[in-house]
Amino acid sequence: MSSSMTAATKSWRAGSGRSTLRRPGSQLSKRRGSRMGIPVVIPAYEPDGKLLDLCRSLVESGIGDIVVVDDGSGEEYQPVFKAVQEECRGVVLRHAVNMGKGRALKDAFNFLLNEREDLIGCVTADSDGQHTVKDILKCMEALEQGHNRFILGCRDFDQPDVPFKSRFGNKLTQKVCKGLCGIAVSDTQTGLRAVPKEFMGYLLNTSGERFEFETNMLLESKGRFEIAEVMIETVYDSRTGHKTHFDPVRDSIRIYRIFGGVFFRFLVSSFSSSILDILLFLLLCPVLEAAAPLWYAAAATALARAVSALYNYLVNYKIVFRSREKHRRSAIKYFTLAAIQMCMSALLVTAGIHIFYMLEEVVVKIAVDIVLFFISYRIQNSYVFRAKG
């Protein structure tokens, strides 16, 4: 932790402490006690008055455990962060330069894991006024009800006041996330999330320093934590003038690169398996021909396919889908799928040759195998290598 973060921590400890926050004439300390194990984390870069408004509202609602990360905002924004410390008794962690939302979240997670013995998890919220206290409380309550659930505060993008780029971007990433990664959520880019303590620790080593980190959070939750959705209010200051630090080109490329990473690894795994299959066939044919002149080609094909299939299974398990399923279960599902796929290929190619008799056989086979390839990817991603941690 940097010296500025340490200084901020010491200032916070001296100013309030975790259990001594009180306001004259209020029941704040009593209400705050029910939320002690779930702090609110707010990464902020060049914030306006909405950050302070949110922190004040949180305190008024009985949420006094607030951690704000100043992501290199600069001197002109320090009055806002100072007010968060002095008025709301919040912790402010500081980056000397802008390091990105992902780094800000990970630094806040690390701070909480070291400083909060009673930690259940945390709720992350944005500093731009998009998330209301009511919705933050909804996410807290959902996490309290299930400590091992990853909670997403999801917006309704069909409302008329949602900016077009936000509606289009989220609808598109929703479909891509489901299609390529097998994760079906209604809001992939929400910043309002309740993260369980165990997941916070795991995320410290997760890649992504900027907005793409939130996408990696979704991928890393698969097989580890159940994703639960809480519907929240959709708040934008205007349809066309909404302030955001999200770069629609640069950050979108980072996000879609993550979504496409699994599928790309699957492509490489399948291609390398095919190459291995062919090479083994070529090596085995001359070896087996002398021993079995009538069946050497069939034997070579079977042996090459068995080895390449085992290779493909292990690569998909370890590298492509990074499964945590027991090998016995995933292997049974994988090789059952492979047998079904082989039978379906033979059946569909035979039928296709008769139906589309004007086409060459190889064209029909390529078309059938391409379709089965995509189907196989979806099944492997969603079923074969799915695991509960």
N, C-alpha and C positions, 0 to 999 in steps of 0.2 A: 504494500500500500504506500502511496506517495506521502511526502511530508505534509502537503496541503490537506490530504484526506485525514491524516492523523491529527492535525491541528483542529480541523473541523470537528472531529470526534471528541477531542478533549473539551472544546468549547461547548459542545452539546451536553456532555456529561456534567460540566460545571454549572451550566445554566438551568438544567431541568432534572436530569435523571429519568429513568424509564418509568418510575412509578410515583413521581411527585408532581405531575402536571396538574395544576388546579386553577380554576377561575373563580373569583368571588361571586357568590350568588348563583352558581350553576351546579349541575350534577355531572359535570364533565368527567371527573375522575372515576365516578361510578360507572358511567357508560363506557368509558375507555377500557375498563378492566375486562369487559366481555370480548374485546378485540385485541387483546395484548399479543396473541401469538401470530397475528396476521398484519404486518406493517404494509403501508402503501409505498411503492417505489415509483418515482416520477423522473424519468430522464428529461433533461431540458437543455435546449440549445437556443440561445438568444431569445429567451421568453419575453412575452409582454405581460400585461397585468392579469391575464387569465390564470397564470400559474399561482399567483398570490391569492386570487379569488378562490381558486380550487382548494388551496391549503387552508384558508380561513374557513371555508364551508366544511371541510373535513373535520377540523377541530370543533366547530360548532355542532357537528353531528356526533361527536364523541370519539372520533378517530384521531388520536394524538400521536401515533407512531408513524411518522412520515420521513421518508428518505428521498431527498432530491439530489440528482447528479447534475452538476454544472458541467456540461460537455464542452468546455473551452469557449464559453460565451464572450469573454472579454470584460474589461473594466466597466464599460458603460452599463452592463446588465447586473453588476454586483449589488446595487440597491435592492433589486427584487429578491436575490438570494439572501441578503442580510435580513430583509423583512421576514422571509420564511423562517430563518433561525430565531429571530427575536420575538416576532409576534406569534408564530405557530409552534415554536420550540422544536422545529424540525432539524434533522441532520442534513448537512449539505456536504457532499463529496465532490471534489473538484478535479477536473482534467485541465492540465496546463494548456493543451491544444485540443481542437475538435478531434475526437477519436471514434465517434459513431455511436448510434443508439445501442448496437449490440454490445460494444465494450462497456458502455454506461450501465447497462442491465447486469452484465456479468460482475462488474465491480460492486454494484449494489448487493447482488446475491452473495458475493464473497464477504462483504462487510456484515451482512445480517447473519450468515452462518457462523461467523466468528463471535459476534456480539450478542446474539439473542439465544439464551438457553431454552426459552419457552417457545421457540419458533415452530409454528405449524406450516407456514408457507408465507407467501406474500401476494399482493395484488399489484400488478403493474398498470399504470395509467399514463396517458399523454398529457403534456403541459399546455396544449392549445385549446382547452375548453371543450373538447369533444365528449368527454366522459363526465357524467353527473355523479354526485355523491350517492344518489339513490341507486345507480347502477353499480357503483363500486361496492356498496353494501350488499347488493344482490350476489356479486361474485364472492365476497367474503363468506356469506351465508352458505353458498354452494360448496365452498372449500371446507367449511366447518362440518358440513353434513357428510363429506367424503374426502378424507385427507389424502387419498391416493388418486384423486381425479384431477385432471388438467382442465381448468375451466376457461372457456372462451366467451367473452361478452360480444355477442354477434349483432350487427346492425341490419336493418331492413333497407336494402339498396333500391327497392322499388318505389320509395317515397319520392315525391316531386322535388323536394328541396335538396336532394343529393346531387353534388356536382357530377357532370357527365363523365369526366375522367376517372372519378372515384367509382362510379357505378360500373363503367365498362371494365376498368382494371380489375376490380374485385370479382365480377362475374367471370371474366376470362380466367383468372388465376384459380378460381373455384373449380372450374371444369378441368383445367390442366392438372391441378393437384389431385383430383379424383382419378383422372384418366391415367396419369403417369405414375402416381405414387400410391394410389389406392386409399387415399384419405379423403373422406367426404365430410367437409365442414362448410357452413354457409358463409363464413367470413374469414378468409385466410389471412387478412392483413390487419385484423383488429389489434390495437395496442392494449386493450383492457383484458387482462388475463389473470387468473388466480393460479399460482404455480406452487405445487406442494414442495415441502422442504427437501425431500429426497431428490426430486427432479432438479431443484435449484443447484444442488451439489454436482449432479451429473452435467448440467449445462455449462459449468465453468470451463470444461474442456471441449465444448462444442465450437466448431468453426463459425466464422461470421462476425464481423466487427460493426457492421452498419445495419440497414434495414433487413438484409437477408438473414440475419440471425433469427428473426422472428419466424421466418420460413423454416429454418433448420430446427427450431423448437418443435414445430409440427411433426417433422420427419422423425426426430429423436423420440417423440412421445409414443410413436407407433410400437406396439408390443410391450410397452412399459407402463403406460398410464392410460386409463380410459379418458377419452375426450368428451366433455359435457358442455353443452351450449346454454347460455343464458341470454335471452333476448334483451337488448338494451335500446335506449333512445338514440336516434340518429341525429347528431348535432353538427351543423356546419354554420360558420358565421355568414357565408354567402355562397351562392351556387357557383360563381365565377371567380370570386376574390379570396377564396379560402387560403390561408397561409399555411404552407407546409414545406418542410425541408426535404421531402421525398422527391428525388429527381426521377421523372417519369421514364427517362431513357436509361441512364446509368444504373439506377437501382432496380429497374425492371429487368435489365439484362442479368444482373446478379441473381435475382430471384428465379428467373426462368432457367438460368444455368443450373441452379440447384434442383429444380423440378426435373430437368432433362438428364441430370447426372445418373439417376438410377437406370433410366432407359438406355442411356449410352453404355453404361457398364454391362447391361444385359445384351446389347448388340455385340460388344466386344467378346463377351463370354460365349455367345452363340457362334460367332464367326470363328473364334479360336478353337472351339469344339469341333466345328466342321473341318477345319484344317487338320487337326489332330486325327480325326476319323479317316481322312483321305491318306495321310502319311502312314498311319498304322496299317491300313489296307494294302498300300504299296509295299510295305516292309514284310507283311505276313504272307502275301501271295507266293513269292518264290520259296519261302520256308515251308509252307504247308503243301505246296503242289506235289512234291515228291512223295509225301506220306499219304495224301488223299487226292489223287488226280481228278476224281469226279466231283468232289465236294469242297475243294480248297477255296474256291471263290466265296461260297456260302459261309464256310468256317471263318475265313478272313474277315468277311463283312460282319459276322456276329461278334467276333472278338474285338474288332476295331470299334464297333458301335458300343459294346459294353464298357470298354475303357474310356471312350470319349464321353459317354453318358455319365459315368462316375466322376470324371473330371468336371463336366458341366454342372453337375449337382453340387460338388464341393465349392466351386467358384461362386455359384449363385448363392449358396448358403453363407459363405464367409465374406464375400466381397460385394456382390451385387445387392442382395437384400439384407445382409448383416443380421441374419436370423438368430433368435435366441430359443427357437423351438428345439425340442429334443431330436437328435438325429434320427432315431427310429421312426418317429411320427412323420417328420418332414420327408424322409427317404421313401417311406411307403407311399405318401401322397405324390411325391415327385415321379417315381417310376410308374405308378398307376396312371398319372397324367401322360407320361411319355408313351405308354402302351396304347392308351386311348387315342392320343394324337396320331400315332403311327397308323392305327386302324382307320381313323377318320380320313387321313390323307389318302390311303389306298382306296377307300370307298368313294370319296369325293372326286379324286382324279379319274377313277374308272367311269363314274357317272358323267363327269364333265366332258370326257373324251367323246362319249356317245351323244350328249346334248349339243356340245359345241364342236361338231365333227369337222367344221371348216378350219379349226385351229390346230396347230401342231401340238402333239402330246406334251412337249416340254413347256409350252406356254401355259397350258392348263395346270400342269404340276406347279409351276412357279406361282401362279395366281392363288392356287389352293394353299400352298405352303406359306405364302405371305399372310393370308388371312389367319391361318392357324397359328402363325408366329405371334401375332398381336393378341390373339385370344389366350395363348399360352402365357404370355407376359402378364396379362391381367390376372389370370388364375394363380400363377406363381406368386405374384405380388400380394394379392388379397387373401389367398387361402393356403397355398403350399408352405410358404415361408413365414406366415403370420405366426406370431408367438406372444404369449403373455409372459412378461418378465417375472 
